[in-house]
Amino acid sequence: MAQQREPNKREIASMQVAKSPVNWAMGLVSSFDKTYKGIMNTEQAQRCAMSAATKVMSFMNEQGYKWSDVDIPHLGRIVVRLAILGLDAESGDWYAYSRRNMKTGLQQFETAPSYQGERKLRIKYSIGALGKIQDIQAVTIREGDKYEAKKDLFGKVKEINFEPVPFNKGAIIGYLGIVLFENGDIIVKEYTPEKIEEYKKANTSSKTPAWDKWPEEMAHAKVIKHTAKDFQFEIPTTMRTALAKLDEEDADEEADQLQATESIDITAEEVEDQEEEKIVEPEPEP
């Protein structure tokens, strides 16, 4: 009778995660929090870990993956990164995609901030001459609205006079990305419908009906995201140290795998609009 093979480390890790993905994710974050004391809001970090595990399970079900298909150590580092930064899947702060490592054959999950996540990172960690960002908003300008902008010598909007017509259903002539600072200053960035169309064509999945259902809300998502990315943010040194440790572990793992070529199975572009559709979908009327 053939002797049964003992499971290897990766198989053991997959079995452990499969028993309770949420407990696994929360345990990882708790352990990391003990090693790097004070870098995370414990309650927030646990919430981020819980929502990350739940979102990954949903993503796996959609794609038909099993835990044995997944690079568990890599996923663990992703979960910890999200917890450190305070990005919560339940709030729609990020979306997931996967890539298959051609050396190991395993799926490696990756994440990217949604427009909500980009805004949150700037509000929490913004730096610059004008100080802390309080909020980033998007506004639609329609025919009939009164809009005047004063610009500096470099063409940047410094002051606006905007008086929208109540319940205006006129044609959309543009959008504004408005950055509000805690000291009362504002910065405004203008977007034409043509520019929004460029963003739409750049990464819209043909499977996503969001642009047809909620075009204005989707446009606002693009405005907020691209406006936010114009501003730098800087996380505290202790957080950078912890994230650098995770990056180092990723680099070591890639070296062990002889820098295997990776193929993208589900790309960020394919899921971005699908995920933002879930965020911008209006609440049903009572």
NORFENWO-V715932 format. One line per field, one symbol per residue. phi: phi as a letter, one per 20 degrees, with the letter a starting at -180 (. if undefined). psi: psi as a letter, one per 40 degrees, with the letter a starting at -180 (. if undefined). burial: + if it has 9 or more other ideal C-beta (glycine too) atoms within 8 Angstrom, else -. Layout:
BEGIN
phi->???
psi->???
burial->???
END
This chain:
BEGIN
phi->.ffffffefffffffffffagffffffgfffffffdfnecfgffffffffffffffffffffemedffedffgffgffffgffffmedffemfbcdbccefffemeedfccbffffffffffffcfcqfenfeeacccceddgofebccddefenefdbccccffglfdfffdrccdddddfenfccccecegfffffffffbeffedegfefcfffffffffffffgffdfcbeggfffffffffffffffffffellgfddeecefffdgffffgfeegfffff
psi->hhhhhhiadddddddddddgdddddddddddddddgheeihdddddddddddddddddddddefiideeigdddddddddddddefhhddefeiiiiiihheddeihhiiiihaddddddddddfiiideahhdihiiihhihdihhhhhiadeehhdiihhgihhfheiiheiihhhhhideeiihhhihiddddddddddfhheeheddddgddddddddddddddeehiihiiddddddddddddddddddddeffihihhdhidddeddddddddehiiii.
burial->----------+++++-+---++-+++-+++-++--+--++---++++++++++++++-++--+-+-+--++++++++++++++++++++--++++++++++----++++++++++++++++++--+------+--+-+++++--+-+-+-------+--+-+-++--+-+-+-++++++++----++++++-+--+--++--+++--+-++--+--++++++++++++--+-+----++++++--+--++--++--+--+-+---+-+-++++++++-+++-----
END
